[in-house]
Amino acid sequence: MEKELILYSTEGCHLCEMALELISIIGLTEQLQVVDIAFR
């Protein structure tokens, strides 16, 4: 079973951008779903 990662984010959030960069570095972007919480 493949795991799904959800990153709850807002545009311009430097911590979210850092998290996204780390996820990319470790190669998990295929499992990543980014949810923009500013519009929820």
mmJSON file of the N, C-alpha and C atoms, coordinates in Angstrom:
{"data_MODEL":{"atom_site":{
"group_PDB":["ATOM","ATOM","ATOM","ATOM","ATOM","ATOM","ATOM","ATOM","ATOM","ATOM","ATOM","ATOM","ATOM","ATOM","ATOM","ATOM","ATOM","ATOM","ATOM","ATOM","ATOM","ATOM","ATOM","ATOM","ATOM","ATOM","ATOM","ATOM","ATOM","ATOM","ATOM","ATOM","ATOM","ATOM","ATOM","ATOM","ATOM","ATOM","ATOM","ATOM","ATOM","ATOM","ATOM","ATOM","ATOM","ATOM","ATOM","ATOM","ATOM","ATOM","ATOM","ATOM","ATOM","ATOM","ATOM","ATOM","ATOM","ATOM","ATOM","ATOM","ATOM","ATOM","ATOM","ATOM","ATOM","ATOM","ATOM","ATOM","ATOM","ATOM","ATOM","ATOM","ATOM","ATOM","ATOM","ATOM","ATOM","ATOM","ATOM","ATOM","ATOM","ATOM","ATOM","ATOM","ATOM","ATOM","ATOM","ATOM","ATOM","ATOM","ATOM","ATOM","ATOM","ATOM","ATOM","ATOM","ATOM","ATOM","ATOM","ATOM","ATOM","ATOM","ATOM","ATOM","ATOM","ATOM","ATOM","ATOM","ATOM","ATOM","ATOM","ATOM","ATOM","ATOM","ATOM","ATOM","ATOM","ATOM","ATOM","ATOM"],
"id":[1,2,3,4,5,6,7,8,9,10,11,12,13,14,15,16,17,18,19,20,21,22,23,24,25,26,27,28,29,30,31,32,33,34,35,36,37,38,39,40,41,42,43,44,45,46,47,48,49,50,51,52,53,54,55,56,57,58,59,60,61,62,63,64,65,66,67,68,69,70,71,72,73,74,75,76,77,78,79,80,81,82,83,84,85,86,87,88,89,90,91,92,93,94,95,96,97,98,99,100,101,102,103,104,105,106,107,108,109,110,111,112,113,114,115,116,117,118,119,120],
"type_symbol":["N","C","C","N","C","C","N","C","C","N","C","C","N","C","C","N","C","C","N","C","C","N","C","C","N","C","C","N","C","C","N","C","C","N","C","C","N","C","C","N","C","C","N","C","C","N","C","C","N","C","C","N","C","C","N","C","C","N","C","C","N","C","C","N","C","C","N","C","C","N","C","C","N","C","C","N","C","C","N","C","C","N","C","C","N","C","C","N","C","C","N","C","C","N","C","C","N","C","C","N","C","C","N","C","C","N","C","C","N","C","C","N","C","C","N","C","C","N","C","C"],
"label_atom_id":["N","CA","C","N","CA","C","N","CA","C","N","CA","C","N","CA","C","N","CA","C","N","CA","C","N","CA","C","N","CA","C","N","CA","C","N","CA","C","N","CA","C","N","CA","C","N","CA","C","N","CA","C","N","CA","C","N","CA","C","N","CA","C","N","CA","C","N","CA","C","N","CA","C","N","CA","C","N","CA","C","N","CA","C","N","CA","C","N","CA","C","N","CA","C","N","CA","C","N","CA","C","N","CA","C","N","CA","C","N","CA","C","N","CA","C","N","CA","C","N","CA","C","N","CA","C","N","CA","C","N","CA","C","N","CA","C","N","CA","C"],
"label_alt_id":[null,null,null,null,null,null,null,null,null,null,null,null,null,null,null,null,null,null,null,null,null,null,null,null,null,null,null,null,null,null,null,null,null,null,null,null,null,null,null,null,null,null,null,null,null,null,null,null,null,null,null,null,null,null,null,null,null,null,null,null,null,null,null,null,null,null,null,null,null,null,null,null,null,null,null,null,null,null,null,null,null,null,null,null,null,null,null,null,null,null,null,null,null,null,null,null,null,null,null,null,null,null,null,null,null,null,null,null,null,null,null,null,null,null,null,null,null,null,null,null],
"label_comp_id":["MET","MET","MET","GLU","GLU","GLU","LYS","LYS","LYS","GLU","GLU","GLU","LEU","LEU","LEU","ILE","ILE","ILE","LEU","LEU","LEU","TYR","TYR","TYR","SER","SER","SER","THR","THR","THR","GLU","GLU","GLU","GLY","GLY","GLY","CYS","CYS","CYS","HIS","HIS","HIS","LEU","LEU","LEU","CYS","CYS","CYS","GLU","GLU","GLU","MET","MET","MET","ALA","ALA","ALA","LEU","LEU","LEU","GLU","GLU","GLU","LEU","LEU","LEU","ILE","ILE","ILE","SER","SER","SER","ILE","ILE","ILE","ILE","ILE","ILE","GLY","GLY","GLY","LEU","LEU","LEU","THR","THR","THR","GLU","GLU","GLU","GLN","GLN","GLN","LEU","LEU","LEU","GLN","GLN","GLN","VAL","VAL","VAL","VAL","VAL","VAL","ASP","ASP","ASP","ILE","ILE","ILE","ALA","ALA","ALA","PHE","PHE","PHE","ARG","ARG","ARG"],
"label_asym_id":["A","A","A","A","A","A","A","A","A","A","A","A","A","A","A","A","A","A","A","A","A","A","A","A","A","A","A","A","A","A","A","A","A","A","A","A","A","A","A","A","A","A","A","A","A","A","A","A","A","A","A","A","A","A","A","A","A","A","A","A","A","A","A","A","A","A","A","A","A","A","A","A","A","A","A","A","A","A","A","A","A","A","A","A","A","A","A","A","A","A","A","A","A","A","A","A","A","A","A","A","A","A","A","A","A","A","A","A","A","A","A","A","A","A","A","A","A","A","A","A"],
"label_entity_id":["1","1","1","1","1","1","1","1","1","1","1","1","1","1","1","1","1","1","1","1","1","1","1","1","1","1","1","1","1","1","1","1","1","1","1","1","1","1","1","1","1","1","1","1","1","1","1","1","1","1","1","1","1","1","1","1","1","1","1","1","1","1","1","1","1","1","1","1","1","1","1","1","1","1","1","1","1","1","1","1","1","1","1","1","1","1","1","1","1","1","1","1","1","1","1","1","1","1","1","1","1","1","1","1","1","1","1","1","1","1","1","1","1","1","1","1","1","1","1","1"],
"label_seq_id":[1,1,1,2,2,2,3,3,3,4,4,4,5,5,5,6,6,6,7,7,7,8,8,8,9,9,9,10,10,10,11,11,11,12,12,12,13,13,13,14,14,14,15,15,15,16,16,16,17,17,17,18,18,18,19,19,19,20,20,20,21,21,21,22,22,22,23,23,23,24,24,24,25,25,25,26,26,26,27,27,27,28,28,28,29,29,29,30,30,30,31,31,31,32,32,32,33,33,33,34,34,34,35,35,35,36,36,36,37,37,37,38,38,38,39,39,39,40,40,40],
"pdbx_PDB_ins_code":[null,null,null,null,null,null,null,null,null,null,null,null,null,null,null,null,null,null,null,null,null,null,null,null,null,null,null,null,null,null,null,null,null,null,null,null,null,null,null,null,null,null,null,null,null,null,null,null,null,null,null,null,null,null,null,null,null,null,null,null,null,null,null,null,null,null,null,null,null,null,null,null,null,null,null,null,null,null,null,null,null,null,null,null,null,null,null,null,null,null,null,null,null,null,null,null,null,null,null,null,null,null,null,null,null,null,null,null,null,null,null,null,null,null,null,null,null,null,null,null],
"Cartn_x":[0.838,0.0,0.887,0.648,1.428,0.818,1.671,1.206,1.009,0.066,-0.211,0.231,0.903,1.312,0.443,-0.04,-0.83,-0.122,0.161,0.77,-0.283,-0.729,-1.676,-0.868,-1.147,-0.274,-1.061,-0.352,-0.875,0.196,-0.239,0.698,1.585,2.871,3.82,4.319,3.888,4.323,5.736,6.701,8.089,8.302,7.59,7.74,7.161,6.067,5.473,6.407,7.029,7.978,9.183,9.646,10.758,10.352,9.151,8.656,8.549,8.039,7.922,9.292,10.269,11.631,12.209,11.999,12.493,11.813,10.516,9.784,10.338,10.66,11.244,12.625,13.438,14.791,14.761,13.83,13.778,12.968,12.427,11.797,10.389,9.627,8.256,7.19,7.556,6.593,5.46,5.683,4.613,3.469,3.767,2.73,2.118,2.593,2.219,0.966,0.107,-1.057,-0.959,-0.952,-0.878,-2.288,-2.729,-4.054,-3.871,-4.399,-4.307,-5.407,-5.007,-5.992,-6.536,-5.986,-6.476,-7.861,-8.205,-9.479,-10.442,-10.266,-11.164,-12.087],
"Cartn_y":[-1.18,0.0,1.25,2.108,3.339,4.409,5.117,6.155,7.462,8.24,9.543,10.611,11.62,12.745,13.941,14.623,15.829,16.981,18.032,19.235,20.332,20.739,21.84,23.124,23.97,25.081,26.352,27.462,28.73,29.341,30.078,30.696,31.695,31.587,32.509,32.097,30.96,30.474,29.893,30.533,30.071,28.691,28.359,27.027,25.953,26.262,25.322,25.103,26.182,26.066,25.226,25.377,24.56,23.09,22.827,21.449,20.835,21.6,21.114,20.803,21.635,21.4,20.117,19.901,18.681,17.433,17.527,16.399,16.075,17.11,16.922,16.274,16.725,16.184,14.691,14.271,12.849,12.016,12.658,11.927,11.447,12.172,11.742,12.604,13.355,14.264,13.535,12.304,11.552,11.23,11.097,10.793,12.044,13.211,14.46,15.082,15.517,16.317,17.605,18.752,20.039,20.619,20.953,21.526,22.954,23.91,25.323,25.634,25.892,26.109,27.53,28.424,29.791,29.871,28.896,28.92,27.846,27.383,26.355,26.955],
"Cartn_z":[0.0,0.0,0.0,-0.958,-1.064,-0.165,0.538,1.448,0.698,1.187,0.616,1.607,1.112,1.949,1.613,2.632,2.429,3.122,2.35,2.898,2.884,4.063,4.182,4.14,3.152,2.83,2.55,2.549,2.051,1.157,0.164,-0.768,-0.04,-0.266,0.342,1.716,2.216,3.527,3.394,4.046,3.89,4.509,5.566,6.164,5.249,4.588,3.634,2.452,1.983,0.877,1.28,2.51,3.003,3.079,3.558,3.643,2.256,1.299,-0.07,-0.668,-0.382,-0.86,-0.257,1.036,1.679,1.116,0.881,0.295,-1.087,-1.836,-3.162,-3.073,-2.134,-1.975,-1.656,-0.82,-0.455,-1.445,-2.478,-3.57,-3.323,-2.546,-2.252,-2.916,-3.945,-4.572,-5.277,-5.692,-6.36,-5.402,-4.116,-3.13,-2.517,-2.938,-2.286,-2.882,-1.995,-2.365,-1.552,-2.218,-1.54,-1.468,-0.246,-0.032,0.445,-0.317,0.04,1.055,2.296,3.355,3.372,2.567,2.524,1.888,1.068,0.352,0.846,2.049,2.596,3.61],
"occupancy":[1.0,1.0,1.0,1.0,1.0,1.0,1.0,1.0,1.0,1.0,1.0,1.0,1.0,1.0,1.0,1.0,1.0,1.0,1.0,1.0,1.0,1.0,1.0,1.0,1.0,1.0,1.0,1.0,1.0,1.0,1.0,1.0,1.0,1.0,1.0,1.0,1.0,1.0,1.0,1.0,1.0,1.0,1.0,1.0,1.0,1.0,1.0,1.0,1.0,1.0,1.0,1.0,1.0,1.0,1.0,1.0,1.0,1.0,1.0,1.0,1.0,1.0,1.0,1.0,1.0,1.0,1.0,1.0,1.0,1.0,1.0,1.0,1.0,1.0,1.0,1.0,1.0,1.0,1.0,1.0,1.0,1.0,1.0,1.0,1.0,1.0,1.0,1.0,1.0,1.0,1.0,1.0,1.0,1.0,1.0,1.0,1.0,1.0,1.0,1.0,1.0,1.0,1.0,1.0,1.0,1.0,1.0,1.0,1.0,1.0,1.0,1.0,1.0,1.0,1.0,1.0,1.0,1.0,1.0,1.0],
"B_iso_or_equiv":[0.0,0.0,0.0,0.0,0.0,0.0,0.0,0.0,0.0,0.0,0.0,0.0,0.0,0.0,0.0,0.0,0.0,0.0,0.0,0.0,0.0,0.0,0.0,0.0,0.0,0.0,0.0,0.0,0.0,0.0,0.0,0.0,0.0,0.0,0.0,0.0,0.0,0.0,0.0,0.0,0.0,0.0,0.0,0.0,0.0,0.0,0.0,0.0,0.0,0.0,0.0,0.0,0.0,0.0,0.0,0.0,0.0,0.0,0.0,0.0,0.0,0.0,0.0,0.0,0.0,0.0,0.0,0.0,0.0,0.0,0.0,0.0,0.0,0.0,0.0,0.0,0.0,0.0,0.0,0.0,0.0,0.0,0.0,0.0,0.0,0.0,0.0,0.0,0.0,0.0,0.0,0.0,0.0,0.0,0.0,0.0,0.0,0.0,0.0,0.0,0.0,0.0,0.0,0.0,0.0,0.0,0.0,0.0,0.0,0.0,0.0,0.0,0.0,0.0,0.0,0.0,0.0,0.0,0.0,0.0],
"pdbx_formal_charge":[null,null,null,null,null,null,null,null,null,null,null,null,null,null,null,null,null,null,null,null,null,null,null,null,null,null,null,null,null,null,null,null,null,null,null,null,null,null,null,null,null,null,null,null,null,null,null,null,null,null,null,null,null,null,null,null,null,null,null,null,null,null,null,null,null,null,null,null,null,null,null,null,null,null,null,null,null,null,null,null,null,null,null,null,null,null,null,null,null,null,null,null,null,null,null,null,null,null,null,null,null,null,null,null,null,null,null,null,null,null,null,null,null,null,null,null,null,null,null,null],
"auth_seq_id":[1,1,1,2,2,2,3,3,3,4,4,4,5,5,5,6,6,6,7,7,7,8,8,8,9,9,9,10,10,10,11,11,11,12,12,12,13,13,13,14,14,14,15,15,15,16,16,16,17,17,17,18,18,18,19,19,19,20,20,20,21,21,21,22,22,22,23,23,23,24,24,24,25,25,25,26,26,26,27,27,27,28,28,28,29,29,29,30,30,30,31,31,31,32,32,32,33,33,33,34,34,34,35,35,35,36,36,36,37,37,37,38,38,38,39,39,39,40,40,40],
"auth_comp_id":["MET","MET","MET","GLU","GLU","GLU","LYS","LYS","LYS","GLU","GLU","GLU","LEU","LEU","LEU","ILE","ILE","ILE","LEU","LEU","LEU","TYR","TYR","TYR","SER","SER","SER","THR","THR","THR","GLU","GLU","GLU","GLY","GLY","GLY","CYS","CYS","CYS","HIS","HIS","HIS","LEU","LEU","LEU","CYS","CYS","CYS","GLU","GLU","GLU","MET","MET","MET","ALA","ALA","ALA","LEU","LEU","LEU","GLU","GLU","GLU","LEU","LEU","LEU","ILE","ILE","ILE","SER","SER","SER","ILE","ILE","ILE","ILE","ILE","ILE","GLY","GLY","GLY","LEU","LEU","LEU","THR","THR","THR","GLU","GLU","GLU","GLN","GLN","GLN","LEU","LEU","LEU","GLN","GLN","GLN","VAL","VAL","VAL","VAL","VAL","VAL","ASP","ASP","ASP","ILE","ILE","ILE","ALA","ALA","ALA","PHE","PHE","PHE","ARG","ARG","ARG"],
"auth_asym_id":["A","A","A","A","A","A","A","A","A","A","A","A","A","A","A","A","A","A","A","A","A","A","A","A","A","A","A","A","A","A","A","A","A","A","A","A","A","A","A","A","A","A","A","A","A","A","A","A","A","A","A","A","A","A","A","A","A","A","A","A","A","A","A","A","A","A","A","A","A","A","A","A","A","A","A","A","A","A","A","A","A","A","A","A","A","A","A","A","A","A","A","A","A","A","A","A","A","A","A","A","A","A","A","A","A","A","A","A","A","A","A","A","A","A","A","A","A","A","A","A"],
"auth_atom_id":["N","CA","C","N","CA","C","N","CA","C","N","CA","C","N","CA","C","N","CA","C","N","CA","C","N","CA","C","N","CA","C","N","CA","C","N","CA","C","N","CA","C","N","CA","C","N","CA","C","N","CA","C","N","CA","C","N","CA","C","N","CA","C","N","CA","C","N","CA","C","N","CA","C","N","CA","C","N","CA","C","N","CA","C","N","CA","C","N","CA","C","N","CA","C","N","CA","C","N","CA","C","N","CA","C","N","CA","C","N","CA","C","N","CA","C","N","CA","C","N","CA","C","N","CA","C","N","CA","C","N","CA","C","N","CA","C","N","CA","C"],
"pdbx_PDB_model_num":[1,1,1,1,1,1,1,1,1,1,1,1,1,1,1,1,1,1,1,1,1,1,1,1,1,1,1,1,1,1,1,1,1,1,1,1,1,1,1,1,1,1,1,1,1,1,1,1,1,1,1,1,1,1,1,1,1,1,1,1,1,1,1,1,1,1,1,1,1,1,1,1,1,1,1,1,1,1,1,1,1,1,1,1,1,1,1,1,1,1,1,1,1,1,1,1,1,1,1,1,1,1,1,1,1,1,1,1,1,1,1,1,1,1,1,1,1,1,1,1]
}}}
